[in-house]
Amino acid sequence: MQASTAAPDWGDFTHTLKVKKAEPNSTLTLILFETSMKDGSRRMELIIPLPE
């Protein structure tokens, strides 16, 4: 997905996800990150636990 502005600026984006828990007592987590253009690794990870 791409944001509204190119790097190095931060842009806005929206996306709707529909997910179902595999196990009732499990936790869903959203991980946002940048992909390094140099080696494809993850950079600047932001880990967000999702509400029930």
PyMOL Python script that loads the backbone (N, CA, C, O; Angstrom):
from pymol import cmd

cmd.read_pdbstr("""\
ATOM      1  N   MET A   1       0.849  -1.163   0.000  1.00  0.00           N
ATOM      2  CA  MET A   1       0.000   0.000   0.000  1.00  0.00           C
ATOM      3  C   MET A   1       0.894   1.224   0.000  1.00  0.00           C
ATOM      4  O   MET A   1       1.989   1.201   0.562  1.00  0.00           O
ATOM      5  N   GLN A   2       0.438   2.268  -0.616  1.00  0.00           N
ATOM      6  CA  GLN A   2       1.203   3.508  -0.647  1.00  0.00           C
ATOM      7  C   GLN A   2       0.433   4.616   0.057  1.00  0.00           C
ATOM      8  O   GLN A   2      -0.798   4.653   0.048  1.00  0.00           O
ATOM      9  N   ALA A   3       1.187   5.507   0.660  1.00  0.00           N
ATOM     10  CA  ALA A   3       0.591   6.658   1.333  1.00  0.00           C
ATOM     11  C   ALA A   3       0.391   7.782   0.319  1.00  0.00           C
ATOM     12  O   ALA A   3       0.783   7.673  -0.843  1.00  0.00           O
ATOM     13  N   SER A   4      -0.228   8.862   0.789  1.00  0.00           N
ATOM     14  CA  SER A   4      -0.567   9.989  -0.084  1.00  0.00           C
ATOM     15  C   SER A   4       0.633  10.842  -0.458  1.00  0.00           C
ATOM     16  O   SER A   4       0.541  11.672  -1.362  1.00  0.00           O
ATOM     17  N   THR A   5       1.759  10.652   0.224  1.00  0.00           N
ATOM     18  CA  THR A   5       2.953  11.449  -0.012  1.00  0.00           C
ATOM     19  C   THR A   5       4.155  10.525  -0.160  1.00  0.00           C
ATOM     20  O   THR A   5       4.235   9.493   0.506  1.00  0.00           O
ATOM     21  N   ALA A   6       5.072  10.889  -1.019  1.00  0.00           N
ATOM     22  CA  ALA A   6       6.275  10.075  -1.212  1.00  0.00           C
ATOM     23  C   ALA A   6       7.307  10.358  -0.125  1.00  0.00           C
ATOM     24  O   ALA A   6       7.245  11.385   0.552  1.00  0.00           O
ATOM     25  N   ALA A   7       8.243   9.450   0.033  1.00  0.00           N
ATOM     26  CA  ALA A   7       9.321   9.609   1.008  1.00  0.00           C
ATOM     27  C   ALA A   7      10.142  10.841   0.651  1.00  0.00           C
ATOM     28  O   ALA A   7      10.252  11.172  -0.530  1.00  0.00           O
ATOM     29  N   PRO A   8      10.708  11.515   1.604  1.00  0.00           N
ATOM     30  CA  PRO A   8      10.815  11.145   3.013  1.00  0.00           C
ATOM     31  C   PRO A   8       9.660  11.645   3.872  1.00  0.00           C
ATOM     32  O   PRO A   8       9.703  11.503   5.094  1.00  0.00           O
ATOM     33  N   ASP A   9       8.634  12.226   3.266  1.00  0.00           N
ATOM     34  CA  ASP A   9       7.480  12.714   4.036  1.00  0.00           C
ATOM     35  C   ASP A   9       6.606  11.552   4.493  1.00  0.00           C
ATOM     36  O   ASP A   9       6.651  10.457   3.933  1.00  0.00           O
ATOM     37  N   TRP A  10       5.809  11.821   5.528  1.00  0.00           N
ATOM     38  CA  TRP A  10       4.812  10.851   5.993  1.00  0.00           C
ATOM     39  C   TRP A  10       3.476  11.246   5.383  1.00  0.00           C
ATOM     40  O   TRP A  10       3.051  12.394   5.512  1.00  0.00           O
ATOM     41  N   GLY A  11       2.811  10.310   4.723  1.00  0.00           N
ATOM     42  CA  GLY A  11       1.510  10.577   4.117  1.00  0.00           C
ATOM     43  C   GLY A  11       0.407   9.855   4.867  1.00  0.00           C
ATOM     44  O   GLY A  11       0.671   9.108   5.808  1.00  0.00           O
ATOM     45  N   ASP A  12      -0.813  10.077   4.453  1.00  0.00           N
ATOM     46  CA  ASP A  12      -1.969   9.426   5.061  1.00  0.00           C
ATOM     47  C   ASP A  12      -2.407   8.246   4.197  1.00  0.00           C
ATOM     48  O   ASP A  12      -2.192   8.227   2.985  1.00  0.00           O
ATOM     49  N   PHE A  13      -3.022   7.268   4.846  1.00  0.00           N
ATOM     50  CA  PHE A  13      -3.612   6.156   4.111  1.00  0.00           C
ATOM     51  C   PHE A  13      -4.730   5.548   4.947  1.00  0.00           C
ATOM     52  O   PHE A  13      -4.759   5.706   6.168  1.00  0.00           O
ATOM     53  N   THR A  14      -5.632   4.868   4.297  1.00  0.00           N
ATOM     54  CA  THR A  14      -6.673   4.109   4.986  1.00  0.00           C
ATOM     55  C   THR A  14      -6.759   2.734   4.334  1.00  0.00           C
ATOM     56  O   THR A  14      -6.504   2.573   3.140  1.00  0.00           O
ATOM     57  N   HIS A  15      -7.121   1.763   5.137  1.00  0.00           N
ATOM     58  CA  HIS A  15      -7.288   0.405   4.635  1.00  0.00           C
ATOM     59  C   HIS A  15      -8.161  -0.339   5.642  1.00  0.00           C
ATOM     60  O   HIS A  15      -7.969  -0.206   6.850  1.00  0.00           O
ATOM     61  N   THR A  16      -9.100  -1.107   5.157  1.00  0.00           N
ATOM     62  CA  THR A  16      -9.978  -1.889   6.027  1.00  0.00           C
ATOM     63  C   THR A  16      -9.573  -3.353   5.958  1.00  0.00           C
ATOM     64  O   THR A  16      -9.438  -3.923   4.876  1.00  0.00           O
ATOM     65  N   LEU A  17      -9.383  -3.951   7.122  1.00  0.00           N
ATOM     66  CA  LEU A  17      -9.043  -5.369   7.210  1.00  0.00           C
ATOM     67  C   LEU A  17     -10.164  -6.107   7.922  1.00  0.00           C
ATOM     68  O   LEU A  17     -10.685  -5.636   8.932  1.00  0.00           O
ATOM     69  N   LYS A  18     -10.527  -7.252   7.399  1.00  0.00           N
ATOM     70  CA  LYS A  18     -11.476  -8.132   8.079  1.00  0.00           C
ATOM     71  C   LYS A  18     -10.730  -9.415   8.404  1.00  0.00           C
ATOM     72  O   LYS A  18     -10.337 -10.165   7.510  1.00  0.00           O
ATOM     73  N   VAL A  19     -10.540  -9.655   9.696  1.00  0.00           N
ATOM     74  CA  VAL A  19      -9.792 -10.832  10.135  1.00  0.00           C
ATOM     75  C   VAL A  19     -10.565 -11.568  11.205  1.00  0.00           C
ATOM     76  O   VAL A  19     -11.397 -10.986  11.902  1.00  0.00           O
ATOM     77  N   LYS A  20     -10.291 -12.827  11.327  1.00  0.00           N
ATOM     78  CA  LYS A  20     -10.920 -13.656  12.350  1.00  0.00           C
ATOM     79  C   LYS A  20      -9.816 -14.326  13.153  1.00  0.00           C
ATOM     80  O   LYS A  20      -8.830 -14.803  12.589  1.00  0.00           O
ATOM     81  N   LYS A  21      -9.985 -14.361  14.470  1.00  0.00           N
ATOM     82  CA  LYS A  21      -9.010 -15.019  15.326  1.00  0.00           C
ATOM     83  C   LYS A  21      -9.013 -16.523  15.059  1.00  0.00           C
ATOM     84  O   LYS A  21     -10.067 -17.135  14.885  1.00  0.00           O
ATOM     85  N   ALA A  22      -7.816 -17.103  15.028  1.00  0.00           N
ATOM     86  CA  ALA A  22      -7.687 -18.547  14.860  1.00  0.00           C
ATOM     87  C   ALA A  22      -8.109 -19.269  16.135  1.00  0.00           C
ATOM     88  O   ALA A  22      -8.700 -20.347  16.082  1.00  0.00           O
ATOM     89  N   GLU A  23      -7.802 -18.671  17.272  1.00  0.00           N
ATOM     90  CA  GLU A  23      -8.136 -19.218  18.586  1.00  0.00           C
ATOM     91  C   GLU A  23      -8.850 -18.142  19.393  1.00  0.00           C
ATOM     92  O   GLU A  23      -8.465 -16.974  19.324  1.00  0.00           O
ATOM     93  N   PRO A  24      -9.881 -18.504  20.158  1.00  0.00           N
ATOM     94  CA  PRO A  24     -10.657 -17.501  20.903  1.00  0.00           C
ATOM     95  C   PRO A  24      -9.832 -16.615  21.837  1.00  0.00           C
ATOM     96  O   PRO A  24     -10.128 -15.425  21.955  1.00  0.00           O
ATOM     97  N   ASN A  25      -8.819 -17.147  22.497  1.00  0.00           N
ATOM     98  CA  ASN A  25      -8.038 -16.361  23.462  1.00  0.00           C
ATOM     99  C   ASN A  25      -6.759 -15.791  22.868  1.00  0.00           C
ATOM    100  O   ASN A  25      -5.885 -15.352  23.616  1.00  0.00           O
ATOM    101  N   SER A  26      -6.624 -15.786  21.562  1.00  0.00           N
ATOM    102  CA  SER A  26      -5.414 -15.263  20.928  1.00  0.00           C
ATOM    103  C   SER A  26      -5.506 -13.739  20.770  1.00  0.00           C
ATOM    104  O   SER A  26      -6.572 -13.151  20.949  1.00  0.00           O
ATOM    105  N   THR A  27      -4.393 -13.123  20.439  1.00  0.00           N
ATOM    106  CA  THR A  27      -4.325 -11.673  20.247  1.00  0.00           C
ATOM    107  C   THR A  27      -4.002 -11.370  18.790  1.00  0.00           C
ATOM    108  O   THR A  27      -3.102 -11.976  18.209  1.00  0.00           O
ATOM    109  N   LEU A  28      -4.732 -10.442  18.209  1.00  0.00           N
ATOM    110  CA  LEU A  28      -4.425  -9.980  16.856  1.00  0.00           C
ATOM    111  C   LEU A  28      -3.503  -8.773  16.955  1.00  0.00           C
ATOM    112  O   LEU A  28      -3.703  -7.893  17.792  1.00  0.00           O
ATOM    113  N   THR A  29      -2.497  -8.739  16.098  1.00  0.00           N
ATOM    114  CA  THR A  29      -1.523  -7.664  16.111  1.00  0.00           C
ATOM    115  C   THR A  29      -1.317  -7.151  14.698  1.00  0.00           C
ATOM    116  O   THR A  29      -1.153  -7.934  13.762  1.00  0.00           O
ATOM    117  N   LEU A  30      -1.325  -5.833  14.544  1.00  0.00           N
ATOM    118  CA  LEU A  30      -1.036  -5.186  13.267  1.00  0.00           C
ATOM    119  C   LEU A  30       0.400  -4.672  13.329  1.00  0.00           C
ATOM    120  O   LEU A  30       0.767  -3.967  14.269  1.00  0.00           O
ATOM    121  N   ILE A  31       1.214  -5.025  12.330  1.00  0.00           N
ATOM    122  CA  ILE A  31       2.599  -4.573  12.286  1.00  0.00           C
ATOM    123  C   ILE A  31       2.782  -3.717  11.035  1.00  0.00           C
ATOM    124  O   ILE A  31       2.660  -4.201   9.910  1.00  0.00           O
ATOM    125  N   LEU A  32       3.075  -2.435  11.255  1.00  0.00           N
ATOM    126  CA  LEU A  32       3.340  -1.503  10.166  1.00  0.00           C
ATOM    127  C   LEU A  32       4.846  -1.324  10.059  1.00  0.00           C
ATOM    128  O   LEU A  32       5.536  -1.236  11.075  1.00  0.00           O
ATOM    129  N   PHE A  33       5.359  -1.269   8.833  1.00  0.00           N
ATOM    130  CA  PHE A  33       6.796  -1.111   8.659  1.00  0.00           C
ATOM    131  C   PHE A  33       7.111  -0.550   7.283  1.00  0.00           C
ATOM    132  O   PHE A  33       6.284  -0.581   6.372  1.00  0.00           O
ATOM    133  N   GLU A  34       8.320  -0.040   7.154  1.00  0.00           N
ATOM    134  CA  GLU A  34       8.867   0.370   5.867  1.00  0.00           C
ATOM    135  C   GLU A  34       9.747  -0.765   5.360  1.00  0.00           C
ATOM    136  O   GLU A  34      10.364  -1.478   6.152  1.00  0.00           O
ATOM    137  N   THR A  35       9.805  -0.931   4.052  1.00  0.00           N
ATOM    138  CA  THR A  35      10.721  -1.897   3.460  1.00  0.00           C
ATOM    139  C   THR A  35      11.949  -1.153   2.966  1.00  0.00           C
ATOM    140  O   THR A  35      11.834  -0.177   2.225  1.00  0.00           O
ATOM    141  N   SER A  36      13.122  -1.612   3.375  1.00  0.00           N
ATOM    142  CA  SER A  36      14.367  -0.995   2.950  1.00  0.00           C
ATOM    143  C   SER A  36      14.570  -1.184   1.456  1.00  0.00           C
ATOM    144  O   SER A  36      14.500  -2.304   0.950  1.00  0.00           O
ATOM    145  N   MET A  37      14.821  -0.090   0.754  1.00  0.00           N
ATOM    146  CA  MET A  37      15.107  -0.174  -0.675  1.00  0.00           C
ATOM    147  C   MET A  37      16.478  -0.810  -0.913  1.00  0.00           C
ATOM    148  O   MET A  37      16.748  -1.326  -1.998  1.00  0.00           O
ATOM    149  N   LYS A  38      17.334  -0.771   0.097  1.00  0.00           N
ATOM    150  CA  LYS A  38      18.691  -1.299  -0.035  1.00  0.00           C
ATOM    151  C   LYS A  38      18.717  -2.826  -0.023  1.00  0.00           C
ATOM    152  O   LYS A  38      19.315  -3.450  -0.899  1.00  0.00           O
ATOM    153  N   ASP A  39      18.054  -3.429   0.990  1.00  0.00           N
ATOM    154  CA  ASP A  39      18.148  -4.887   1.119  1.00  0.00           C
ATOM    155  C   ASP A  39      16.809  -5.591   1.357  1.00  0.00           C
ATOM    156  O   ASP A  39      16.780  -6.804   1.567  1.00  0.00           O
ATOM    157  N   GLY A  40      15.699  -4.844   1.326  1.00  0.00           N
ATOM    158  CA  GLY A  40      14.381  -5.451   1.490  1.00  0.00           C
ATOM    159  C   GLY A  40      13.995  -5.771   2.921  1.00  0.00           C
ATOM    160  O   GLY A  40      12.928  -6.336   3.159  1.00  0.00           O
ATOM    161  N   SER A  41      14.847  -5.419   3.883  1.00  0.00           N
ATOM    162  CA  SER A  41      14.544  -5.703   5.283  1.00  0.00           C
ATOM    163  C   SER A  41      13.480  -4.753   5.817  1.00  0.00           C
ATOM    164  O   SER A  41      13.215  -3.705   5.228  1.00  0.00           O
ATOM    165  N   ARG A  42      12.872  -5.131   6.942  1.00  0.00           N
ATOM    166  CA  ARG A  42      11.891  -4.276   7.608  1.00  0.00           C
ATOM    167  C   ARG A  42      12.595  -3.204   8.408  1.00  0.00           C
ATOM    168  O   ARG A  42      13.597  -3.462   9.074  1.00  0.00           O
ATOM    169  N   ARG A  43      12.053  -1.986   8.336  1.00  0.00           N
ATOM    170  CA  ARG A  43      12.578  -0.856   9.096  1.00  0.00           C
ATOM    171  C   ARG A  43      11.421  -0.157   9.788  1.00  0.00           C
ATOM    172  O   ARG A  43      10.278  -0.232   9.338  1.00  0.00           O
ATOM    173  N   MET A  44      11.723   0.523  10.884  1.00  0.00           N
ATOM    174  CA  MET A  44      10.751   1.384  11.558  1.00  0.00           C
ATOM    175  C   MET A  44       9.450   0.642  11.886  1.00  0.00           C
ATOM    176  O   MET A  44       8.364   1.154  11.614  1.00  0.00           O
ATOM    177  N   GLU A  45       9.549  -0.550  12.465  1.00  0.00           N
ATOM    178  CA  GLU A  45       8.344  -1.329  12.784  1.00  0.00           C
ATOM    179  C   GLU A  45       7.518  -0.648  13.876  1.00  0.00           C
ATOM    180  O   GLU A  45       8.061  -0.133  14.853  1.00  0.00           O
ATOM    181  N   LEU A  46       6.215  -0.656  13.692  1.00  0.00           N
ATOM    182  CA  LEU A  46       5.263  -0.183  14.687  1.00  0.00           C
ATOM    183  C   LEU A  46       4.291  -1.329  14.935  1.00  0.00           C
ATOM    184  O   LEU A  46       3.549  -1.720  14.034  1.00  0.00           O
ATOM    185  N   ILE A  47       4.291  -1.868  16.151  1.00  0.00           N
ATOM    186  CA  ILE A  47       3.458  -3.014  16.492  1.00  0.00           C
ATOM    187  C   ILE A  47       2.249  -2.523  17.278  1.00  0.00           C
ATOM    188  O   ILE A  47       2.394  -1.873  18.313  1.00  0.00           O
ATOM    189  N   ILE A  48       1.046  -2.840  16.775  1.00  0.00           N
ATOM    190  CA  ILE A  48      -0.194  -2.357  17.371  1.00  0.00           C
ATOM    191  C   ILE A  48      -1.100  -3.545  17.701  1.00  0.00           C
ATOM    192  O   ILE A  48      -1.601  -4.203  16.789  1.00  0.00           O
ATOM    193  N   PRO A  49      -1.322  -3.834  19.005  1.00  0.00           N
ATOM    194  CA  PRO A  49      -2.307  -4.862  19.366  1.00  0.00           C
ATOM    195  C   PRO A  49      -3.709  -4.360  19.003  1.00  0.00           C
ATOM    196  O   PRO A  49      -4.056  -3.216  19.299  1.00  0.00           O
ATOM    197  N   LEU A  50      -4.499  -5.202  18.371  1.00  0.00           N
ATOM    198  CA  LEU A  50      -5.843  -4.795  17.946  1.00  0.00           C
ATOM    199  C   LEU A  50      -6.877  -5.155  19.008  1.00  0.00           C
ATOM    200  O   LEU A  50      -6.753  -6.176  19.684  1.00  0.00           O
ATOM    201  N   PRO A  51      -7.898  -4.311  19.149  1.00  0.00           N
ATOM    202  CA  PRO A  51      -8.941  -4.589  20.139  1.00  0.00           C
ATOM    203  C   PRO A  51      -9.772  -5.802  19.723  1.00  0.00           C
ATOM    204  O   PRO A  51      -9.792  -6.203  18.559  1.00  0.00           O
ATOM    205  N   GLU A  52     -10.432  -6.350  20.683  1.00  0.00           N
ATOM    206  CA  GLU A  52     -11.302  -7.528  20.448  1.00  0.00           C
ATOM    207  C   GLU A  52     -12.421  -7.179  19.509  1.00  0.00           C
ATOM    208  O   GLU A  52     -13.251  -8.031  19.193  1.00  0.00           O
TER     209      GLU A  52
END
""", "prot")
cmd.dss("prot")
cmd.show_as("cartoon", "prot")
cmd.util.cbc("prot")
cmd.orient("prot")
